[in-house]
Structures are given as structure tokens and as C-alpha cells.
Amino acid sequence: MRTREEYIQELKEKLDEFNAKLDELQVQGKLAEMDSRKEYEEQVQRFTAKRDEIVSRLNEMRHSSDEAWEDLRKGIDQAWSHLKEAFDQARSH
């Protein structure tokens, strides 16, 4: 089982990768036709809000008790899974 610090480090790396992909999506949006551009911008805003929620939970985890961090981890894992699925779906369109 991973320690809290290992989990936090792993999640930071995932977030860094996600941020790079989000940057790519923003560039695609800027290069898109005008009517598609708005859709890209809306997607970026939704993904950014969800990412920020995960970062907030991660910060909460850093300061949580040993007993509470496992529950927080489960919530973060679920939020991460939903974000990744939604992002992958959006990129495939």
C-alpha cells in the first residue's frame, strides 16, 4: 500500500500530465473555427474547474489525520477517474 506522500507525489505527476493535455486542448480551441472555439473554451473551463477541485482535495489531504486521508483518497480517485473519462471522451470528438 502506498503511503500518503507517495500517493500525493503520484497524483501531482498525473496532474502535471493532465495540465499539459489541457494546454494542448486550449491551443486546439484557439486554432478551431469560430463556432467550435466556444465549445473548446467551455470544455477547458469545465476541466479546469474539476482539476481545481482535485487540487483542493489534495491540499485537504495533506493536512488530514491518518484516519481521514484514506477516505479522501477514495474521493480523489473517483473524481480523477471521472475527469479522465470526460477528458478522453472530449478529445476523441
SEPAKE-172737 format. One record per residue: residue in three letters; residue number from 1; y, x, z of N, C-alpha, C in turn. Coordinates in pm, whole numbers, always signed. Layout:
BEGIN
+------+-----+--------+--------+--------+--------+--------+--------+--------+--------+--------+
! rest !  nr !    n_Y !    n_X !    n_Z !   ca_Y !   ca_X !   ca_Z !    c_Y !    c_X !    c_Z !
+------+-----+--------+--------+--------+--------+--------+--------+--------+--------+--------+
!  ALA ! NUM !      Y !      X !      Z !      Y !      X !      Z !      Y !      X !      Z !
...
+------+-----+--------+--------+--------+--------+--------+--------+--------+--------+--------+
end
This chain:
BEGIN
+------+-----+--------+--------+--------+--------+--------+--------+--------+--------+--------+
! rest !  nr !    n_Y !    n_X !    n_Z !   ca_Y !   ca_X !   ca_Z !    c_Y !    c_X !    c_Z !
+------+-----+--------+--------+--------+--------+--------+--------+--------+--------+--------+
!  MET !   1 !   -119 !    +85 !     +0 !     +0 !     +0 !     +0 !   +125 !    +89 !     +0 !
!  ARG !   2 !   +220 !    +48 !    -79 !   +344 !   +124 !    -88 !   +429 !   +104 !    +38 !
!  THR !   3 !   +503 !   +207 !    +71 !   +598 !   +195 !   +180 !   +723 !   +124 !   +128 !
!  ARG !   4 !   +806 !    +86 !   +220 !   +931 !    +20 !   +181 !  +1014 !   +112 !    +91 !
!  GLU !   5 !  +1025 !   +238 !   +127 !  +1106 !   +331 !    +48 !  +1047 !   +352 !    -91 !
!  GLU !   6 !   +915 !   +359 !   -101 !   +852 !   +372 !   -233 !   +879 !   +249 !   -318 !
!  TYR !   7 !   +870 !   +132 !   -255 !   +897 !     +7 !   -327 !  +1042 !     +3 !   -375 !
!  ILE !   8 !  +1134 !    +40 !   -288 !  +1276 !    +38 !   -324 !  +1301 !   +134 !   -440 !
!  GLN !   9 !  +1244 !   +253 !   -434 !  +1263 !   +350 !   -542 !  +1206 !   +298 !   -674 !
!  GLU !  10 !  +1087 !   +237 !   -667 !  +1025 !   +182 !   -787 !  +1111 !    +71 !   -847 !
!  LEU !  11 !  +1164 !    -15 !   -762 !  +1249 !   -124 !   -810 !  +1379 !    -70 !   -869 !
!  LYS !  12 !  +1435 !    +34 !   -809 !  +1556 !    +95 !   -865 !  +1530 !   +145 !  -1007 !
!  GLU !  13 !  +1413 !   +208 !  -1026 !  +1379 !   +258 !  -1160 !  +1364 !   +143 !  -1259 !
!  LYS !  14 !  +1301 !    +35 !  -1215 !  +1287 !    -82 !  -1303 !  +1425 !   -139 !  -1338 !
!  LEU !  15 !  +1513 !   -145 !  -1238 !  +1647 !   -196 !  -1263 !  +1725 !   -107 !  -1359 !
!  ASP !  16 !  +1708 !    +24 !  -1348 !  +1773 !   +115 !  -1441 !  +1726 !    +90 !  -1584 !
!  GLU !  17 !  +1595 !    +72 !  -1602 !  +1540 !    +42 !  -1734 !  +1593 !    -92 !  -1785 !
!  PHE !  18 !  +1598 !   -191 !  -1695 !  +1648 !   -322 !  -1733 !  +1795 !   -314 !  -1774 !
!  ASN !  19 !  +1873 !   -238 !  -1700 !  +2015 !   -223 !  -1733 !  +2033 !   -163 !  -1872 !
!  ALA !  20 !  +1948 !    -68 !  -1908 !  +1956 !     -8 !  -2042 !  +1924 !   -113 !  -2148 !
!  LYS !  21 !  +1824 !   -196 !  -2123 !  +1787 !   -301 !  -2218 !  +1898 !   -406 !  -2226 !
!  LEU !  22 !  +1960 !   -435 !  -2113 !  +2070 !   -531 !  -2111 !  +2189 !   -476 !  -2191 !
!  ASP !  23 !  +2213 !   -347 !  -2180 !  +2319 !   -284 !  -2260 !  +2290 !   -299 !  -2409 !
!  GLU !  24 !  +2163 !   -280 !  -2448 !  +2124 !   -298 !  -2588 !  +2150 !   -441 !  -2635 !
!  LEU !  25 !  +2118 !   -537 !  -2548 !  +2141 !   -677 !  -2582 !  +2290 !   -704 !  -2601 !
!  GLN !  26 !  +2374 !   -643 !  -2518 !  +2518 !   -660 !  -2533 !  +2567 !   -603 !  -2667 !
!  VAL !  27 !  +2513 !   -489 !  -2706 !  +2551 !   -430 !  -2834 !  +2508 !   -521 !  -2947 !
!  GLN !  28 !  +2386 !   -573 !  -2941 !  +2338 !   -665 !  -3044 !  +2430 !   -787 !  -3053 !
!  GLY !  29 !  +2473 !   -835 !  -2938 !  +2563 !   -950 !  -2936 !  +2695 !   -921 !  -3003 !
!  LYS !  30 !  +2746 !   -801 !  -2982 !  +2873 !   -764 !  -3044 !  +2860 !   -749 !  -3195 !
!  LEU !  31 !  +2741 !   -715 !  -3240 !  +2719 !   -698 !  -3383 !  +2676 !   -827 !  -3453 !
!  ALA !  32 !  +2647 !   -929 !  -3376 !  +2595 !  -1055 !  -3431 !  +2706 !  -1136 !  -3498 !
!  GLU !  33 !  +2663 !  -1231 !  -3577 !  +2756 !  -1326 !  -3637 !  +2830 !  -1399 !  -3525 !
!  MET !  34 !  +2945 !  -1452 !  -3556 !  +3030 !  -1514 !  -3455 !  +2958 !  -1624 !  -3378 !
!  ASP !  35 !  +2885 !  -1714 !  -3444 !  +2819 !  -1824 !  -3373 !  +2704 !  -1773 !  -3286 !
!  SER !  36 !  +2638 !  -1666 !  -3325 !  +2530 !  -1608 !  -3245 !  +2586 !  -1526 !  -3129 !
!  ARG !  37 !  +2704 !  -1473 !  -3148 !  +2765 !  -1388 !  -3046 !  +2780 !  -1462 !  -2913 !
!  LYS !  38 !  +2820 !  -1588 !  -2920 !  +2838 !  -1666 !  -2797 !  +2704 !  -1681 !  -2724 !
!  GLU !  39 !  +2597 !  -1704 !  -2798 !  +2465 !  -1717 !  -2738 !  +2425 !  -1587 !  -2668 !
!  TYR !  40 !  +2450 !  -1474 !  -2733 !  +2420 !  -1343 !  -2672 !  +2499 !  -1326 !  -2543 !
!  GLU !  41 !  +2627 !  -1359 !  -2548 !  +2712 !  -1344 !  -2430 !  +2663 !  -1430 !  -2314 !
!  GLU !  42 !  +2620 !  -1552 !  -2344 !  +2567 !  -1640 !  -2239 !  +2439 !  -1584 !  -2180 !
!  GLN !  43 !  +2352 !  -1531 !  -2266 !  +2228 !  -1472 !  -2217 !  +2257 !  -1351 !  -2128 !
!  VAL !  44 !  +2347 !  -1267 !  -2170 !  +2383 !  -1149 !  -2092 !  +2436 !  -1192 !  -1955 !
!  GLN !  45 !  +2519 !  -1295 !  -1951 !  +2572 !  -1343 !  -1823 !  +2462 !  -1394 !  -1732 !
!  ARG !  46 !  +2367 !  -1470 !  -1789 !  +2256 !  -1522 !  -1708 !  +2170 !  -1408 !  -1653 !
!  PHE !  47 !  +2138 !  -1311 !  -1740 !  +2055 !  -1200 !  -1697 !  +2127 !  -1113 !  -1594 !
!  THR !  48 !  +2256 !  -1095 !  -1612 !  +2334 !  -1016 !  -1518 !  +2336 !  -1084 !  -1381 !
!  ALA !  49 !  +2352 !  -1215 !  -1378 !  +2353 !  -1288 !  -1251 !  +2218 !  -1276 !  -1181 !
!  LYS !  50 !  +2110 !  -1288 !  -1256 !  +1976 !  -1277 !  -1197 !  +1952 !  -1134 !  -1148 !
!  ARG !  51 !  +1995 !  -1037 !  -1224 !  +1981 !   -898 !  -1182 !  +2060 !   -873 !  -1054 !
!  ASP !  52 !  +2180 !   -926 !  -1047 !  +2263 !   -908 !   -928 !  +2198 !   -971 !   -805 !
!  GLU !  53 !  +2128 !  -1083 !   -825 !  +2056 !  -1147 !   -715 !  +1946 !  -1055 !   -663 !
!  ILE !  54 !  +1875 !   -991 !   -755 !  +1769 !   -899 !   -715 !  +1828 !   -779 !   -640 !
!  VAL !  55 !  +1938 !   -726 !   -688 !  +2004 !   -614 !   -621 !  +2048 !   -655 !   -480 !
!  SER !  56 !  +2099 !   -776 !   -467 !  +2140 !   -826 !   -335 !  +2020 !   -834 !   -240 !
!  ARG !  57 !  +1909 !   -884 !   -291 !  +1787 !   -892 !   -209 !  +1736 !   -753 !   -173 !
!  LEU !  58 !  +1750 !   -660 !   -265 !  +1709 !   -523 !   -240 !  +1793 !   -463 !   -127 !
!  ASN !  59 !  +1922 !   -488 !   -130 !  +2009 !   -439 !    -23 !  +1974 !   -504 !   +110 !
!  GLU !  60 !  +1940 !   -630 !   +106 !  +1898 !   -700 !   +228 !  +1769 !   -637 !   +281 !
!  MET !  61 !  +1679 !   -601 !   +191 !  +1552 !   -541 !   +231 !  +1574 !   -409 !   +304 !
!  ARG !  62 !  +1670 !   -332 !   +257 !  +1697 !   -202 !   +320 !  +1729 !   -215 !   +468 !
!  HIS !  63 !  +1787 !   -326 !   +504 !  +1833 !   -345 !   +642 !  +1746 !   -442 !   +721 !
!  SER !  64 !  +1633 !   -481 !   +665 !  +1548 !   -579 !   +731 !  +1449 !   -511 !   +826 !
!  SER !  65 !  +1393 !   -591 !   +911 !  +1290 !   -540 !  +1002 !  +1163 !   -511 !   +924 !
!  ASP !  66 !  +1074 !   -438 !   +985 !   +947 !   -406 !   +921 !   +867 !   -532 !   +889 !
!  GLU !  67 !   +877 !   -631 !   +974 !   +803 !   -755 !   +953 !   +863 !   -837 !   +838 !
!  ALA !  68 !   +994 !   -835 !   +825 !  +1061 !   -919 !   +726 !  +1056 !   -859 !   +586 !
!  TRP !  69 !  +1040 !   -729 !   +574 !  +1050 !   -669 !   +442 !   +938 !   -713 !   +350 !
!  GLU !  70 !   +822 !   -743 !   +403 !   +711 !   -788 !   +319 !   +743 !   -924 !   +256 !
!  ASP !  71 !   +803 !  -1014 !   +333 !   +843 !  -1144 !   +277 !   +951 !  -1126 !   +171 !
!  LEU !  72 !  +1045 !  -1038 !   +197 !  +1150 !  -1010 !   +100 !  +1090 !   -950 !    -27 !
!  ARG !  73 !   +992 !   -864 !    -13 !   +927 !   -801 !   -128 !   +864 !   -908 !   -218 !
!  LYS !  74 !   +797 !  -1004 !   -156 !   +734 !  -1111 !   -234 !   +839 !  -1189 !   -314 !
!  GLY !  75 !   +949 !  -1221 !   -250 !  +1057 !  -1293 !   -319 !  +1118 !  -1212 !   -432 !
!  ILE !  76 !  +1136 !  -1082 !   -408 !  +1192 !   -995 !   -512 !  +1094 !   -984 !   -628 !
!  ASP !  77 !   +965 !   -967 !   -596 !   +864 !   -957 !   -703 !   +865 !  -1083 !   -790 !
!  GLN !  78 !   +876 !  -1196 !   -728 !   +878 !  -1322 !   -803 !  +1005 !  -1331 !   -889 !
!  ALA !  79 !  +1119 !  -1298 !   -832 !  +1245 !  -1302 !   -907 !  +1241 !  -1201 !  -1023 !
!  TRP !  80 !  +1185 !  -1084 !   -997 !  +1175 !   -983 !  -1102 !  +1086 !  -1032 !  -1217 !
!  SER !  81 !   +974 !  -1093 !  -1182 !   +881 !  -1145 !  -1282 !   +949 !  -1250 !  -1371 !
!  HIS !  82 !  +1024 !  -1341 !  -1310 !  +1094 !  -1445 !  -1386 !  +1201 !  -1384 !  -1476 !
!  LEU !  83 !  +1273 !  -1287 !  -1423 !  +1378 !  -1223 !  -1502 !  +1318 !  -1150 !  -1622 !
!  LYS !  84 !  +1213 !  -1076 !  -1600 !  +1148 !  -1002 !  -1708 !  +1093 !  -1096 !  -1815 !
!  GLU !  85 !  +1028 !  -1204 !  -1774 !   +975 !  -1302 !  -1869 !  +1086 !  -1363 !  -1953 !
!  ALA !  86 !  +1193 !  -1405 !  -1887 !  +1305 !  -1467 !  -1959 !  +1370 !  -1368 !  -2055 !
!  PHE !  87 !  +1384 !  -1245 !  -2011 !  +1446 !  -1144 !  -2095 !  +1359 !  -1113 !  -2217 !
!  ASP !  88 !  +1229 !  -1096 !  -2194 !  +1138 !  -1068 !  -2305 !  +1136 !  -1183 !  -2405 !
!  GLN !  89 !  +1141 !  -1304 !  -2354 !  +1145 !  -1422 !  -2441 !  +1272 !  -1423 !  -2525 !
!  ALA !  90 !  +1383 !  -1393 !  -2462 !  +1511 !  -1394 !  -2534 !  +1515 !  -1284 !  -2639 !
!  ARG !  91 !  +1460 !  -1170 !  -2609 !  +1460 !  -1059 !  -2706 !  +1369 !  -1088 !  -2825 !
!  SER !  92 !  +1268 !  -1171 !  -2806 !  +1178 !  -1200 !  -2916 !  +1238 !  -1299 !  -3016 !
!  HIS !  93 !  +1349 !  -1364 !  -2978 !  +1412 !  -1460 !  -3070 !  +1512 !  -1391 !  -3151 !
+------+-----+--------+--------+--------+--------+--------+--------+--------+--------+--------+
end
